[in-house]
Amino acid sequence: MVGLTEIGLTAAMGALATIAGAFEDAESDVGSQSNPNSQVQLAPQMMNFHRYFNKAISGEPVSYMMYGAVAGTVTWVMMTKFGLPFLAAAAIGVGVNALIHMAFSTTAHLGRIASAAEFGHPIYLDVVLSHLGPIAGFGGIATFAIISLAYLQWSALKHPFPLPLLAALWGVTVGAIGSSTGDVHYGAERLYQHYPFGGGVPVAAHGNITRKAETGIRNSMDSVYFCAKFGCPLTGLCFGLVVFFSTWAGLFGQWGAVIAMLLVTLGCLIVSNRIEKWARENYGTYEDVELDEICDAV
């Protein structure tokens, strides 16, 4: 029979997954690791220079699998070989991984920007230095939540897989969710705010980055400021629900988890429908934009 301890563990794992998902998406937004990576990569070819940090070459699922494996392995070694408690071992593991994370981000960004040198795009060293701190910070919080989740699963729920393997598996999972769920809510309207509403983005404008921000030339931290309001929480919610209901299924049976997930999905659909209806009633329907207007905007 399932007791309060198991229910509490399920809730704690869901909460940790929510934190991991939110900060994973924030970290990828700072580095333009995912959307709008195509815009960041194509902009120099269209002679649109920008100050976005660009590590789109390092995919989120694979990179976060590596981060989870590195932090989990170091934590595991500190616990099993040196007898450190989990929190102390995890702090060392996350710290070691943060150094690797910053090195990996730097080489990905410099390599990607250097490849645009033939189009005259410069490398802004202040962009590198200003973005590495948030990348390491957001990534460190996400990684700590991932290995904490793996630790609970290994130590409390007695999962047969070792902690490093569990951390790697949850890392690739949260990376895949951040690369899909987070992308949808990146805020493309911020990148294309100079085009008529409802007109879409013409093919000729692909690779164009709107460079004007509130306080100067826009960079990736302007994007994460926008995404933290909606995209990051939704990414965290998605990963949190996946972990919560997968753990729920192991404790309470598969059908209970399926029914609960269906109810949550139905609730999300109803809320989304109400929000869209409210937006259309308050802001009007999509406008018909003539081709001449689109060409003028380009």
KELUM-147922 format. One record per residue (C-alpha): x, y, z; residue in one letter; residue number from 0. Coordinates in Angstrom, 2 decimals. Example, Ala and Ser with C-alpha at 12.3 -4.5 7.8 and 13.67 -1.06 7.14 Angstrom:
2
rec x->12.30; y->-4.50; z->7.80; rest->a; nr->0
rec x->13.67; y->-1.06; z->7.14; rest->s; nr->1
***
This chain:
298
rec x->0.00; y->0.00; z->0.00; rest->m; nr->0
rec x->1.29; y->3.43; z->-0.95; rest->v; nr->1
rec x->1.86; y->5.75; z->2.00; rest->g; nr->2
rec x->2.38; y->9.44; z->2.52; rest->l; nr->3
rec x->6.14; y->9.05; z->2.04; rest->t; nr->4
rec x->5.71; y->7.77; z->-1.51; rest->e; nr->5
rec x->3.20; y->10.50; z->-2.31; rest->i; nr->6
rec x->5.60; y->13.12; z->-0.94; rest->g; nr->7
rec x->8.46; y->11.72; z->-3.01; rest->l; nr->8
rec x->6.31; y->11.84; z->-6.13; rest->t; nr->9
rec x->5.43; y->15.47; z->-5.47; rest->a; nr->10
rec x->9.07; y->16.36; z->-4.70; rest->a; nr->11
rec x->10.29; y->14.76; z->-7.93; rest->m; nr->12
rec x->7.64; y->16.62; z->-9.90; rest->g; nr->13
rec x->8.69; y->19.89; z->-8.26; rest->a; nr->14
rec x->12.37; y->19.30; z->-9.02; rest->l; nr->15
rec x->11.52; y->18.47; z->-12.61; rest->a; nr->16
rec x->9.51; y->21.69; z->-12.92; rest->t; nr->17
rec x->12.50; y->23.71; z->-11.70; rest->i; nr->18
rec x->14.86; y->21.82; z->-14.03; rest->a; nr->19
rec x->12.64; y->22.41; z->-17.06; rest->g; nr->20
rec x->12.15; y->26.11; z->-16.41; rest->a; nr->21
rec x->15.84; y->26.87; z->-15.94; rest->f; nr->22
rec x->16.90; y->24.61; z->-18.79; rest->e; nr->23
rec x->14.74; y->26.64; z->-21.13; rest->d; nr->24
rec x->16.07; y->29.89; z->-19.68; rest->a; nr->25
rec x->19.64; y->28.73; z->-20.21; rest->e; nr->26
rec x->18.98; y->27.75; z->-23.81; rest->s; nr->27
rec x->17.33; y->31.13; z->-24.42; rest->d; nr->28
rec x->20.40; y->32.99; z->-23.13; rest->v; nr->29
rec x->22.57; y->31.07; z->-25.54; rest->g; nr->30
rec x->20.12; y->31.01; z->-28.48; rest->s; nr->31
rec x->20.75; y->27.29; z->-28.37; rest->q; nr->32
rec x->17.40; y->26.49; z->-29.85; rest->s; nr->33
rec x->14.80; y->28.78; z->-31.41; rest->n; nr->34
rec x->15.51; y->31.17; z->-33.11; rest->p; nr->35
rec x->18.75; y->29.41; z->-33.99; rest->n; nr->36
rec x->17.94; y->29.43; z->-37.69; rest->s; nr->37
rec x->17.45; y->33.20; z->-37.57; rest->q; nr->38
rec x->20.68; y->33.72; z->-35.65; rest->v; nr->39
rec x->22.62; y->31.54; z->-38.08; rest->q; nr->40
rec x->21.16; y->33.00; z->-41.27; rest->l; nr->41
rec x->21.29; y->36.66; z->-40.26; rest->a; nr->42
rec x->24.96; y->37.30; z->-41.26; rest->p; nr->43
rec x->24.30; y->35.80; z->-44.68; rest->q; nr->44
rec x->21.51; y->38.35; z->-45.13; rest->m; nr->45
rec x->23.94; y->41.08; z->-43.92; rest->m; nr->46
rec x->22.00; y->41.47; z->-40.68; rest->n; nr->47
rec x->24.64; y->41.65; z->-37.97; rest->f; nr->48
rec x->23.48; y->41.00; z->-34.43; rest->h; nr->49
rec x->24.66; y->40.64; z->-30.84; rest->r; nr->50
rec x->22.98; y->37.36; z->-30.03; rest->y; nr->51
rec x->24.94; y->34.62; z->-28.27; rest->f; nr->52
rec x->24.77; y->31.62; z->-30.59; rest->n; nr->53
rec x->25.45; y->28.04; z->-29.53; rest->k; nr->54
rec x->22.78; y->26.47; z->-31.69; rest->a; nr->55
rec x->25.37; y->23.96; z->-32.88; rest->i; nr->56
rec x->25.02; y->22.15; z->-29.53; rest->s; nr->57
rec x->21.59; y->20.54; z->-29.45; rest->g; nr->58
rec x->19.71; y->20.67; z->-26.15; rest->e; nr->59
rec x->18.94; y->16.94; z->-25.71; rest->p; nr->60
rec x->22.50; y->15.79; z->-26.31; rest->v; nr->61
rec x->24.17; y->18.60; z->-24.38; rest->s; nr->62
rec x->21.94; y->18.19; z->-21.32; rest->y; nr->63
rec x->22.48; y->14.46; z->-21.40; rest->m; nr->64
rec x->26.19; y->15.25; z->-21.16; rest->m; nr->65
rec x->25.67; y->17.81; z->-18.38; rest->y; nr->66
rec x->23.56; y->15.36; z->-16.38; rest->g; nr->67
rec x->26.10; y->12.58; z->-16.90; rest->a; nr->68
rec x->29.07; y->14.78; z->-15.91; rest->v; nr->69
rec x->27.43; y->16.24; z->-12.79; rest->a; nr->70
rec x->25.94; y->12.87; z->-11.85; rest->g; nr->71
rec x->29.23; y->11.02; z->-12.27; rest->t; nr->72
rec x->31.22; y->13.52; z->-10.19; rest->v; nr->73
rec x->28.51; y->13.48; z->-7.52; rest->t; nr->74
rec x->28.50; y->9.67; z->-7.52; rest->w; nr->75
rec x->32.28; y->9.52; z->-7.12; rest->v; nr->76
rec x->32.26; y->12.07; z->-4.30; rest->m; nr->77
rec x->29.60; y->10.07; z->-2.47; rest->m; nr->78
rec x->30.88; y->6.54; z->-2.99; rest->t; nr->79
rec x->34.65; y->7.07; z->-2.95; rest->k; nr->80
rec x->35.03; y->10.00; z->-0.58; rest->f; nr->81
rec x->31.98; y->9.54; z->1.61; rest->g; nr->82
rec x->30.56; y->13.04; z->1.14; rest->l; nr->83
rec x->26.85; y->13.68; z->1.79; rest->p; nr->84
rec x->24.69; y->14.22; z->-1.24; rest->f; nr->85
rec x->24.41; y->18.02; z->-1.04; rest->l; nr->86
rec x->28.17; y->18.51; z->-0.73; rest->a; nr->87
rec x->28.85; y->15.99; z->-3.49; rest->a; nr->88
rec x->26.21; y->17.59; z->-5.72; rest->a; nr->89
rec x->27.71; y->21.04; z->-5.21; rest->a; nr->90
rec x->31.06; y->19.76; z->-6.45; rest->i; nr->91
rec x->29.44; y->17.92; z->-9.35; rest->g; nr->92
rec x->27.46; y->20.97; z->-10.46; rest->v; nr->93
rec x->30.56; y->23.17; z->-10.11; rest->g; nr->94
rec x->32.70; y->20.90; z->-12.28; rest->v; nr->95
rec x->29.94; y->20.68; z->-14.84; rest->n; nr->96
rec x->29.54; y->24.48; z->-14.89; rest->a; nr->97
rec x->33.17; y->24.84; z->-16.01; rest->l; nr->98
rec x->32.60; y->22.31; z->-18.79; rest->i; nr->99
rec x->29.33; y->24.01; z->-19.67; rest->h; nr->100
rec x->31.00; y->27.42; z->-20.07; rest->m; nr->101
rec x->33.84; y->25.96; z->-22.13; rest->a; nr->102
rec x->31.41; y->24.10; z->-24.35; rest->f; nr->103
rec x->29.26; y->27.22; z->-24.79; rest->s; nr->104
rec x->32.26; y->29.40; z->-25.63; rest->t; nr->105
rec x->33.61; y->27.06; z->-28.30; rest->t; nr->106
rec x->30.12; y->26.58; z->-29.79; rest->a; nr->107
rec x->29.47; y->30.32; z->-29.97; rest->h; nr->108
rec x->32.90; y->31.34; z->-31.25; rest->l; nr->109
rec x->32.91; y->28.55; z->-33.80; rest->g; nr->110
rec x->29.48; y->29.49; z->-35.10; rest->r; nr->111
rec x->30.20; y->33.23; z->-35.27; rest->i; nr->112
rec x->33.68; y->32.72; z->-36.74; rest->a; nr->113
rec x->32.08; y->30.76; z->-39.57; rest->s; nr->114
rec x->30.24; y->33.97; z->-40.52; rest->a; nr->115
rec x->33.49; y->35.92; z->-40.88; rest->a; nr->116
rec x->33.29; y->35.73; z->-44.67; rest->e; nr->117
rec x->30.15; y->37.87; z->-44.44; rest->f; nr->118
rec x->31.95; y->40.42; z->-42.26; rest->g; nr->119
rec x->30.22; y->39.56; z->-39.01; rest->h; nr->120
rec x->32.40; y->40.51; z->-36.00; rest->p; nr->121
rec x->32.92; y->38.56; z->-32.78; rest->i; nr->122
rec x->31.78; y->40.67; z->-29.82; rest->y; nr->123
rec x->33.86; y->39.60; z->-26.83; rest->l; nr->124
rec x->31.64; y->41.55; z->-24.42; rest->d; nr->125
rec x->28.71; y->39.39; z->-25.56; rest->v; nr->126
rec x->30.70; y->36.27; z->-24.69; rest->v; nr->127
rec x->31.66; y->37.54; z->-21.24; rest->l; nr->128
rec x->28.25; y->38.95; z->-20.34; rest->s; nr->129
rec x->26.33; y->35.82; z->-21.34; rest->h; nr->130
rec x->28.53; y->33.13; z->-19.80; rest->l; nr->131
rec x->27.47; y->34.00; z->-16.23; rest->g; nr->132
rec x->23.73; y->33.53; z->-16.81; rest->p; nr->133
rec x->24.42; y->30.44; z->-18.90; rest->i; nr->134
rec x->26.41; y->28.87; z->-16.05; rest->a; nr->135
rec x->23.90; y->30.03; z->-13.44; rest->g; nr->136
rec x->20.74; y->28.85; z->-15.14; rest->f; nr->137
rec x->22.45; y->25.66; z->-16.28; rest->g; nr->138
rec x->23.75; y->25.01; z->-12.76; rest->g; nr->139
rec x->20.27; y->25.27; z->-11.24; rest->i; nr->140
rec x->18.84; y->22.99; z->-13.93; rest->a; nr->141
rec x->21.64; y->20.46; z->-13.46; rest->t; nr->142
rec x->21.30; y->20.45; z->-9.68; rest->f; nr->143
rec x->17.57; y->19.78; z->-10.00; rest->a; nr->144
rec x->18.26; y->16.96; z->-12.47; rest->i; nr->145
rec x->20.75; y->15.13; z->-10.27; rest->i; nr->146
rec x->18.56; y->15.72; z->-7.19; rest->s; nr->147
rec x->15.70; y->14.11; z->-9.07; rest->l; nr->148
rec x->17.93; y->11.20; z->-10.03; rest->a; nr->149
rec x->19.17; y->10.87; z->-6.44; rest->y; nr->150
rec x->15.63; y->10.60; z->-5.05; rest->l; nr->151
rec x->14.75; y->8.04; z->-7.67; rest->q; nr->152
rec x->17.86; y->5.99; z->-6.93; rest->w; nr->153
rec x->18.03; y->6.24; z->-3.13; rest->s; nr->154
rec x->14.38; y->6.50; z->-2.06; rest->a; nr->155
rec x->12.55; y->4.61; z->-4.81; rest->l; nr->156
rec x->15.37; y->2.05; z->-5.21; rest->k; nr->157
rec x->15.67; y->2.34; z->-8.97; rest->h; nr->158
rec x->18.10; y->-0.28; z->-10.35; rest->p; nr->159
rec x->19.96; y->2.25; z->-12.53; rest->f; nr->160
rec x->22.87; y->4.14; z->-10.89; rest->p; nr->161
rec x->22.63; y->7.88; z->-10.30; rest->l; nr->162
rec x->24.84; y->8.97; z->-13.25; rest->p; nr->163
rec x->22.76; y->6.99; z->-15.74; rest->l; nr->164
rec x->19.50; y->8.34; z->-14.33; rest->l; nr->165
rec x->20.87; y->11.88; z->-14.47; rest->a; nr->166
rec x->21.88; y->11.37; z->-18.12; rest->a; nr->167
rec x->18.44; y->10.00; z->-19.01; rest->l; nr->168
rec x->16.60; y->12.85; z->-17.31; rest->w; nr->169
rec x->19.02; y->15.30; z->-18.93; rest->g; nr->170
rec x->18.22; y->14.14; z->-22.44; rest->v; nr->171
rec x->14.52; y->14.22; z->-21.56; rest->t; nr->172
rec x->14.49; y->17.78; z->-20.26; rest->v; nr->173
rec x->16.64; y->18.87; z->-23.22; rest->g; nr->174
rec x->14.16; y->17.38; z->-25.67; rest->a; nr->175
rec x->11.22; y->19.05; z->-23.89; rest->i; nr->176
rec x->13.00; y->22.41; z->-23.78; rest->g; nr->177
rec x->13.83; y->22.09; z->-27.47; rest->s; nr->178
rec x->10.16; y->21.54; z->-28.35; rest->s; nr->179
rec x->7.86; y->23.11; z->-25.77; rest->t; nr->180
rec x->10.12; y->26.08; z->-25.08; rest->g; nr->181
rec x->10.55; y->26.88; z->-28.77; rest->d; nr->182
rec x->6.87; y->27.48; z->-29.36; rest->v; nr->183
rec x->6.84; y->30.25; z->-26.77; rest->h; nr->184
rec x->10.09; y->31.99; z->-27.64; rest->y; nr->185
rec x->8.30; y->35.18; z->-28.63; rest->g; nr->186
rec x->8.71; y->35.44; z->-32.38; rest->a; nr->187
rec x->6.59; y->38.58; z->-32.31; rest->e; nr->188
rec x->9.52; y->40.26; z->-30.57; rest->r; nr->189
rec x->11.81; y->39.35; z->-33.43; rest->l; nr->190
rec x->9.38; y->40.46; z->-36.13; rest->y; nr->191
rec x->7.55; y->43.33; z->-34.46; rest->q; nr->192
rec x->8.21; y->45.60; z->-37.44; rest->h; nr->193
rec x->6.02; y->43.50; z->-39.75; rest->y; nr->194
rec x->2.23; y->43.93; z->-40.11; rest->p; nr->195
rec x->0.24; y->41.84; z->-37.64; rest->f; nr->196
rec x->-1.09; y->38.66; z->-39.21; rest->g; nr->197
rec x->0.96; y->38.95; z->-42.36; rest->g; nr->198
rec x->3.40; y->36.18; z->-41.51; rest->g; nr->199
rec x->7.11; y->36.38; z->-42.15; rest->v; nr->200
rec x->8.09; y->36.54; z->-45.84; rest->p; nr->201
rec x->10.82; y->34.19; z->-46.99; rest->v; nr->202
rec x->13.04; y->37.13; z->-47.89; rest->a; nr->203
rec x->13.05; y->38.16; z->-44.22; rest->a; nr->204
rec x->14.31; y->34.82; z->-42.89; rest->h; nr->205
rec x->17.54; y->35.47; z->-41.07; rest->g; nr->206
rec x->16.44; y->38.95; z->-40.08; rest->n; nr->207
rec x->16.80; y->39.75; z->-36.38; rest->i; nr->208
rec x->15.06; y->42.80; z->-34.96; rest->t; nr->209
rec x->17.98; y->44.52; z->-33.29; rest->r; nr->210
rec x->16.28; y->47.28; z->-31.32; rest->k; nr->211
rec x->15.72; y->46.51; z->-27.65; rest->a; nr->212
rec x->14.48; y->48.60; z->-24.74; rest->e; nr->213
rec x->17.97; y->49.70; z->-23.74; rest->t; nr->214
rec x->20.04; y->49.47; z->-26.90; rest->g; nr->215
rec x->20.92; y->46.68; z->-29.29; rest->i; nr->216
rec x->19.10; y->43.47; z->-28.45; rest->r; nr->217
rec x->20.98; y->40.40; z->-27.29; rest->n; nr->218
rec x->20.01; y->36.98; z->-25.99; rest->s; nr->219
rec x->19.35; y->38.22; z->-22.46; rest->m; nr->220
rec x->16.52; y->40.34; z->-23.79; rest->d; nr->221
rec x->15.05; y->37.11; z->-25.12; rest->s; nr->222
rec x->15.30; y->35.26; z->-21.81; rest->v; nr->223
rec x->13.67; y->38.21; z->-20.06; rest->y; nr->224
rec x->10.69; y->37.74; z->-22.37; rest->f; nr->225
rec x->10.67; y->33.93; z->-22.25; rest->c; nr->226
rec x->10.87; y->33.77; z->-18.45; rest->a; nr->227
rec x->7.32; y->35.11; z->-18.32; rest->k; nr->228
rec x->5.73; y->32.27; z->-20.29; rest->f; nr->229
rec x->7.99; y->29.87; z->-22.17; rest->g; nr->230
rec x->10.17; y->28.86; z->-19.22; rest->c; nr->231
rec x->7.27; y->28.12; z->-16.82; rest->p; nr->232
rec x->5.48; y->26.11; z->-19.51; rest->l; nr->233
rec x->8.61; y->24.07; z->-20.21; rest->t; nr->234
rec x->8.98; y->23.41; z->-16.49; rest->g; nr->235
rec x->5.31; y->22.45; z->-16.21; rest->l; nr->236
rec x->5.62; y->20.03; z->-19.11; rest->c; nr->237
rec x->8.69; y->18.25; z->-17.69; rest->f; nr->238
rec x->7.22; y->18.32; z->-14.18; rest->g; nr->239
rec x->4.03; y->16.62; z->-15.33; rest->l; nr->240
rec x->5.99; y->13.99; z->-17.26; rest->v; nr->241
rec x->8.05; y->13.08; z->-14.19; rest->v; nr->242
rec x->5.10; y->13.34; z->-11.79; rest->f; nr->243
rec x->2.80; y->11.08; z->-13.77; rest->f; nr->244
rec x->5.50; y->8.60; z->-14.74; rest->s; nr->245
rec x->6.37; y->8.23; z->-11.05; rest->t; nr->246
rec x->2.66; y->8.15; z->-10.19; rest->w; nr->247
rec x->2.22; y->5.24; z->-12.62; rest->a; nr->248
rec x->4.96; y->3.28; z->-10.89; rest->g; nr->249
rec x->3.32; y->3.78; z->-7.50; rest->l; nr->250
rec x->-0.40; y->3.87; z->-8.20; rest->f; nr->251
rec x->-0.79; y->1.93; z->-11.43; rest->g; nr->252
rec x->-0.72; y->2.91; z->-15.08; rest->q; nr->253
rec x->-4.44; y->3.55; z->-15.55; rest->w; nr->254
rec x->-4.54; y->6.02; z->-12.69; rest->g; nr->255
rec x->-1.73; y->8.01; z->-14.28; rest->a; nr->256
rec x->-3.35; y->7.86; z->-17.74; rest->v; nr->257
rec x->-6.69; y->9.13; z->-16.44; rest->i; nr->258
rec x->-5.02; y->11.90; z->-14.44; rest->a; nr->259
rec x->-2.93; y->12.96; z->-17.46; rest->m; nr->260
rec x->-6.02; y->13.05; z->-19.67; rest->l; nr->261
rec x->-7.78; y->15.31; z->-17.18; rest->l; nr->262
rec x->-4.79; y->17.66; z->-17.04; rest->v; nr->263
rec x->-4.58; y->17.74; z->-20.85; rest->t; nr->264
rec x->-8.29; y->18.50; z->-21.12; rest->l; nr->265
rec x->-7.92; y->21.30; z->-18.59; rest->g; nr->266
rec x->-5.01; y->22.80; z->-20.53; rest->c; nr->267
rec x->-7.01; y->22.69; z->-23.76; rest->l; nr->268
rec x->-9.94; y->24.48; z->-22.14; rest->i; nr->269
rec x->-7.69; y->27.18; z->-20.67; rest->v; nr->270
rec x->-5.86; y->27.66; z->-24.00; rest->s; nr->271
rec x->-9.18; y->27.98; z->-25.83; rest->n; nr->272
rec x->-10.43; y->30.60; z->-23.35; rest->r; nr->273
rec x->-7.20; y->32.61; z->-23.63; rest->i; nr->274
rec x->-7.28; y->32.59; z->-27.44; rest->e; nr->275
rec x->-10.96; y->33.59; z->-27.49; rest->k; nr->276
rec x->-10.26; y->36.44; z->-25.08; rest->w; nr->277
rec x->-7.32; y->37.64; z->-27.21; rest->a; nr->278
rec x->-9.35; y->37.59; z->-30.42; rest->r; nr->279
rec x->-12.25; y->39.45; z->-28.83; rest->e; nr->280
rec x->-9.96; y->42.12; z->-27.41; rest->n; nr->281
rec x->-7.43; y->42.51; z->-30.23; rest->y; nr->282
rec x->-9.51; y->41.56; z->-33.24; rest->g; nr->283
rec x->-9.06; y->38.94; z->-35.91; rest->t; nr->284
rec x->-6.01; y->38.54; z->-38.06; rest->y; nr->285
rec x->-5.79; y->41.29; z->-40.65; rest->e; nr->286
rec x->-5.60; y->40.68; z->-44.36; rest->d; nr->287
rec x->-2.26; y->42.10; z->-45.44; rest->v; nr->288
rec x->-1.62; y->42.91; z->-49.06; rest->e; nr->289
rec x->1.59; y->41.80; z->-50.75; rest->l; nr->290
rec x->2.60; y->45.43; z->-51.33; rest->d; nr->291
rec x->2.46; y->46.12; z->-47.58; rest->e; nr->292
rec x->4.68; y->43.12; z->-46.83; rest->i; nr->293
rec x->7.21; y->44.22; z->-49.46; rest->c; nr->294
rec x->7.21; y->47.74; z->-48.02; rest->d; nr->295
rec x->7.85; y->46.35; z->-44.54; rest->a; nr->296
rec x->10.76; y->44.26; z->-45.78; rest->v; nr->297
***
